[in-house]
Amino acid sequence: MAPTKVLAGARVVLPTGTVDDGRVIVDGTRIADTAPGRTDVVDVSGHWVVPGFVDIHNHGGGGGSFAGGTAEDVLQGVRTHRRHGTTTLVASAVTGDLDFLARHAGMLAELAQQGEIAGIHFEGPFISPCRKGAHDEDLLRDPDPAEVRKLIDAAHGHARMMTLATELPGGLDSVRLLAEHGVIAAVGHTDATYEQTLLAIDAGATVATHLFNAMPPLGHRAPGPITALLEDERVTVELINDGTHLHPAALRLAFHHAGAARVAFITDAMDAAGFGDGRYMLGPMEVEVADGVARLVEGGSIAGSTLTLDRAFKRAVTVDGLPVEDVVAAISANPARLLGLDGRIGSLEPGKDADLVVLDAAFDLVGVMRRGEWVVDPQLG
């Protein structure tokens, strides 16, 4: 029988706050409250231990695409993000032909069944051509509840979220359908007004897809979707904290107004995350990545990110000046709750999966554990 692992001496971030000189006990795949039998003590003095990261919006990494690649491509991306602390990941598709999306969802559903991913996020094709970003305009369509249902069914119970421009014809009925089937309806790639966004929230929308991006800017006479999404307690707002998608002041504004309990850090990563500059495909669209910034070859729109959540964590603390506990909420606890998985992941509590990240004093990642096994062994003793 394998010895119980005890991570000792770290600053441990718990739901109740940070414990100095704390310890985390790992018995098999779970966190335990006591250490029965033999123990293997890992001295993590001078480090932080935080819950494993949860990414609800991610298109790929390590050269592998979630948006159109093979199962091995998807696994390559999943493994890349795990090495950067993301122990739970939802695979995001992009706009495509509806039949292709349904077939691709079937493959992703098999990986979800195997526990490799936590489900599927459909970003498109039911989005606004006015705010299409890096989506193929020729493949966009108005939300049709029958077509929404087709994608839900193709995911075989593993559809987690769908991004919609809810102001389009069929948008509100599609939101209601998603809510009835336990799928998160997310407002994004939208040209909605403030009033139209409120209607979507009342219909059941609960997430803002990458807030500020691919939606009208906040205006003092036309407050638009940003204001509606920030002020409603029912909505969690996604933020891409890579220094490209958001100015630090915009990020702080979102945290200040929504509060740490209503923010979810995401990567919106594409294939190049953890891989490097070069030419890539995001669905049917060609992307050029230069200096870590992904843009469409044609038109120059930002095309996802090359972000990993360990970098988002470090930036949030060292650049944005956010409290570590708030960052942990945004990067672990809140997205776990959105997925309905907070009984198993998202915090370091006895009985939950032993998913955790070890950070050094400068908030650089040195260790990752998933379900009790080291993905990145900190080799600290």
N, C-alpha and C positions, 0 to 999 in steps of 0.2 A: 504493500500500500504506500502510495506516494506521501511524503511528509507534507504537513500543513505549512503553507508559506506565510510568513509574518513580515510585512513591510513596516519597519520601525524607525522612528526618529524624525519623520517628515512633518511638514505642515500639511495636514489633511483637511480638505474642504468637504464638510458635511452639510446636509440640509439645514442644520441648526447653526452653522458658522464654521470658522476655521479653528482647528485644534492644533496647537503647537506641540511638538514632540509626540505626535500621535502615531497610531499604528492601524494597519488594515490587515485583517486575518483572512486568508484565502484557503478554503477547504474544498478541494476538487474544483468544480466550475463556479462555486458560489462564494460570496462573502459570508463569513461566520462571525459570531459574537464571542466565541471562545476558541482556543487552540487545543483540540484533543490530540493525544499521542505525540509523535515526533514532530518537530518543527524545523523548518529551514528559514532562518532569520536573514532578511535582506536589509542591510543598513542603508537607509535613504536619508540620513541626516543632511540638512542643508538643502533639501529638495522639497518640492510640492508633490502631493498625490491628489489627483482630481479624477472625477468620473470619466470614463471613455466618452469620446465626442459622438454626437448624433447628427448626421447631415440629411436633411429631408429634401434637398434639391441639388442634384449632382449628375452631370452628364458623362463623366468619364475621367480617366487619368492614366498615367503610365503608358501612354500610347494606345490605350484601349477605350473604345467608345461604348457607352450605354445606349446611345441613340440609334444605333443601326449595326453595331458590330455583332460578332458571333458570341457564343457563350464564353469562349476562352478570352475574347477581348474584354468582356464584362468582368470576368474574374481577375484579369490583369489590372484593370482599373480599381476594383475592390481592394485587391492586395496592396496596391500603391497607397491608397488612402488609409488603409489600416496601419501601415508603417508610419503614417503621420497622425495617428491617434484616433481616427474615425472608426470606432468599433461597431457602429450601426449606421447603415447607409441605405437610403431610398434611391433607386435608379430612375433617372429622369429621361423620358423620351422627348423628342422635338417634333415639330410639325412635319407630317409626311402624309402619303396616301393612306386613306383609312384602312384599307385591307392590309397594307404593310404593317401599320401600327398594331392592328389586331394580331397578326402573326408574330410580330416581335414581342408583344405583350405575353403571348403564350410561352415563348422561350424564357423571358424574364420571370414569369410566374414559376417555372420549374426551379430556377435559382433561388427564388424566395422560399419555395417549398423545402429546399435543401438547407435553408438558413444562411445562405451567402449574402442575400440582400434582404431588406426589411419591407420590400414592396416596390410599387411602381408609381411614378408621378408622370402624368401626361401634361406636358407643357405645349399646348397647341394640339390640333389645328384650329380650335375655336377661339381665336384671338383677333384683335383689331388690326386691319392693314395699316391704320394710321400709326400704330405703335408696335410694328412687327419685329423690330430689332433684327436679330439674326435668324429669322424664320422666312421660309420661301413663300412670298406673297401669292404665287400661283396655286398653292396648296391650302390656303386659308379658307375657312368656311364659317358660316354662322352656326352657333350652337344649336344642335337638333337633339332633343332628348332621346330619340331613337338611336342616333349615332353615338351619343354619350353612353347609352346603355350597352351598345355593341362593344365598346372598349372596356366597360366595367366587366362584362361577361367574359371577354377574352382574357382578362387578368385572373380569372378563376379564384376570386376572393382575395387577391393581392393588390388590387388598386387602392392606393393610399390617398392620392391627391390628384386633382385636375385643375389646371389654370385656365380661366375663362375671361373673356371680355364680356362681362355680364350685361352690358348695355345693348349688346347686339340682339336681334330677334331670336327668341328661344333661350336667351341667357338666364332669365329668372327661373323658368321652368326647369332648365338643366341644373341650376343650383339646387332646387328643391329635390330633384331626382337624386343627385349626388348625396345630399344630406340623408335622404331616406335609405340609401344603401350604405351609409357609414363611411363615405368617401369625402375627404376634405375638399370643399369648394374654395378655390383661391382666386382672388381678384388680381388680374395681372395682364400685361400687354393690352392695356385698356385705354380708351379715350373717354371714359365715363365722367360725368359731372359729379359734384358732391352729392346731389339729390339721388342720382341713379345709383351711386355706390351705397348709400344708405338703404335703398330698396334691396340691393344684393345681400347686404348684411342681414336685413330682416328676413330674407328668404332662406338664409342658412350659411352664407359665406363666412369663413372664420380665419382665413389667412390672407395676407397681402404678399403676393409674389414679388420678391426683390424690391421692396418699397423704394420709391423715388425713381427707379429705373423703369423705362417703357410705360410711362403714364404721364399725364399732363403735370407740369410743375405747379407747386403751391402758389396761389395768387390771392391777393387780399380782397378782390371782388369775386373771383371765381376760385374758391378754395380747392375744388377738385377732389379726386379720390384720396390723395395723400392725407388731407385733413380728416376726412370721414374715417379712414382706416386707423389713423393714429388715435382718434378721440373715443372710439367705441371699445368698451371693455371686452367685447366678445371676440375681438380680432387679435391675432398674433402676427407681428410684422417680421418678414424675412429681411435680413441685412447682409450685404456682401462687403465684408471689411477687408478689402485688399488695397485700399488707398487709391484705386482707379475708379471704381463704381460710385464711391461716396466720399465727399469731403468730410474730414473728421467732425466739423461742426454739424453737418447733417446727421451723422451717426449719433452725436451727443444729443441733438434735438429729439431724435426718435426715442432714445433711452429716457430722456427727461420727461417726455410727454406720455409715452406708453408705459414706462416703468419696466424694470428689468424682468418682471414676470411675463411680459407680453412681447418679448423679442426672441427671435430664433436666428442665430448666425448660420448662414449657409455658405457653400462655396460657389454654386452655379458653375462648377468646374467642367472643363472639356478635356479632350484627350491629352493635351499638353501638360496638364497638372502633374508635377513630379517627373516630367520627361524632358522638356526643353523647347527652345524656339524652333520654328519651321512652318511648313505647310500641313494643314490638317483638314479633315472634313467634319462638319457638324451637321449631321443629317445629310441633306443634299447640297449644303452650302460650303464653299471653300473658305478656309480661314487662314490668315497669316498671323503667326505669333512672333512678336519681336519685343525683346526686353521684358518678356513675361506677360505682355498685354496681347490679348487675342482680339483681332478685328477681321470683319469680312473682307475678302480680297476685293469684292465688288461693292462699293459704297462706303466701306470703312466703319460700319457700325460695330460697337463692342459686341463680341461674340462669346458670351460666357466669360470665364476667368481661368487662370492657372493656379488658383488659390488652393491651399490645403488648410485644414482647420487649426493645425498647430500654429501656423503663421497668423491666422486670424486671432487666435487667443493671445499670442505675444503682442501683436499690434494693439489689441484692445486695452491691454494693461499698460504697455510702455509708451505708446503714442497717444492713445485716446484718454488715458488716465482713468479708466473704469476700475472699480473695485473687483478683485479677483472673484469674490462670491457672485457678483452680478454677471461676470463673464461665464462662470460655470453654469449659472442658470440658463443663459442664452445659448450655450453651446452643447448642453447635455440635458438638463432637467426639462426645460420647456419643449424642445422638440420631441423628447421621449413622451411627454404628456400628450402632445398633439397626436402622436401615433397610437396612443392608447397602450403604450408599453411601459409606462412609468411604474408599474408593479414589478417590473423585472430589470429595467435599466434606468440610467439617468442620474443615479446618486449612489453613494457608497454606504449602503445600509445592509445589515445582515439579511440573508435570504435572496438578495439580488445577484444577478450575474456578476462575476468578478471581471468586469470591464473597467480598466483604469489606465491613466496616463501619468507618467513620472516626468516632471519638469525640473530643470535646475534653477538656481537662484535668479538667472537672467531670463527665465521662462522659455528656454529652449528645450525641446523634447529629447529625453534620453531613454525613455522606456515606455512600452505599450503592452498591456496585458488584455487578452480577450478570452473570456470564459475560462479563466484560470491558467491560461498558457501564454507565455511570453511571445509576442509578435516581434517586439524589439526588446532584447534583454539588456537592462541597464548596466549589468556587470559592475555593480557597486560593492559587492561583498555580502 
